[in-house]
């Protein structure tokens, strides 16, 4: 399903992000990647922090295309959109999506 199909089905909505919004998303990604590298954290916690960084990047990529996720299942839709926004292989997207369910 394409982003146009998602828009028609209201899985995503049109959105024009501000420079500040984009900068804020990048700041969260930078923070999370730094935090995930802190020694002494459990592997599960590192994965959770890293997954949040991936989620923020997915949201950023969707915003760069002029959209944001709809209200329902926003995290899932942001991750799944990576196939269409930046061409992440389906297998990788499926792994990211599965880790958000655990």
Secondary structure, DSSP 8 states (H G I E B T S, - for coil): --HHHHHHTTSEEE----HHHHHHHHHHHHHHHHHHT-TT--HHHHHHHHHHHHHHHHHHHHHHTTEEE-STTHHHHHHHTHHHHT---HHHHHHHHHHHH-
